[in-house]
Amino acid sequence: MASVEYCWLVTLQWTGADGATRTSTGTGLITPGTEATRENLTKDIINHARKQLGITDGAAAVMFLSLEPNEVKEPKKSKKNP
């Protein structure tokens, strides 16, 4: 069975060291291993996004998370009625 690559997008909100509220979005690709679970992927994505966005301490709220296959398929052609 071929591995499926997924594209993820996550928006996090946190309080910066200066007390200001920050919101930012990270994105990337992930190919789950055979033992992967949705829970593990979610945790991995959030942790990666925290590093990507420079969130080093404190809690970050997940405002949005999307995980979809990266392959974009050609749309099906509709059949026209005679």
N, C-alpha and C positions, 0 to 999 in steps of 0.2 A: 504494500500500500504506500503510495507516494505521500510525502509530507506536504501539508497545506500551510502556506505562509499567510499570516494574518497581519492586517494593518490596524494599529490601535491609535486612538486619540483620547487624551484625558485632559480635563481642565481641573486645576487645583486652586484652592484659595487658602491662604494662610496669613498669619500676622508676622510681619517682618520685625527685625531687631529694634527698629525705630518706632514700633507700635502701629505702623500703617498696615492696612489690609492690602494684600497683594493677590492678584488673580492672573494666572498664566496657563497656557495650553502647551502640552508636549505631544509629540507624535513619534511613531516608529514602526518597525516590523518585527514580528516574532514568529518563530516556527516551533510549535509545541512538540515536546518529545512524546514518546508512546505512553509514558506514565503521567502526563500532564492532566491537571484538573482545572475546571473553571476558576476555582478558588485560588489555586497556585498561580495561574496566569494573571488573575486580577492583582494579587499581591506583588508579583514580579513587575507588572506594568506600573503600578503606583510607585514602587520603590525606585524603578528606573527613572520615571518622570520626576520624582523628587530630586534625584541626582542631576538630571538633565536641566532642571529649572533652578538648581542651586539652593534647594530647601534643605538646610543642614540640621535644624533642630526644631522641636515643637511639632504640633499636629497640623495636618493639612486636610482640609475638607475636599472630598471629591464632588465637584459640581456637575461633571459630565464624564462618561466613559463609553467609548464605542470600540468594539472588537469585531471586525468583519474580514472574510477572506480577501486577500489582496488582489486576486485575479478578477479582472473586469471582463465579464462575458458579453458577447454581442447580443443585443436584444432580439427576442424572437420576432419573426415577421408575422404580422397579423394576416389572417385569411380574409379576403374581401368577399362579400356576398355577391352572387351573380346578379 
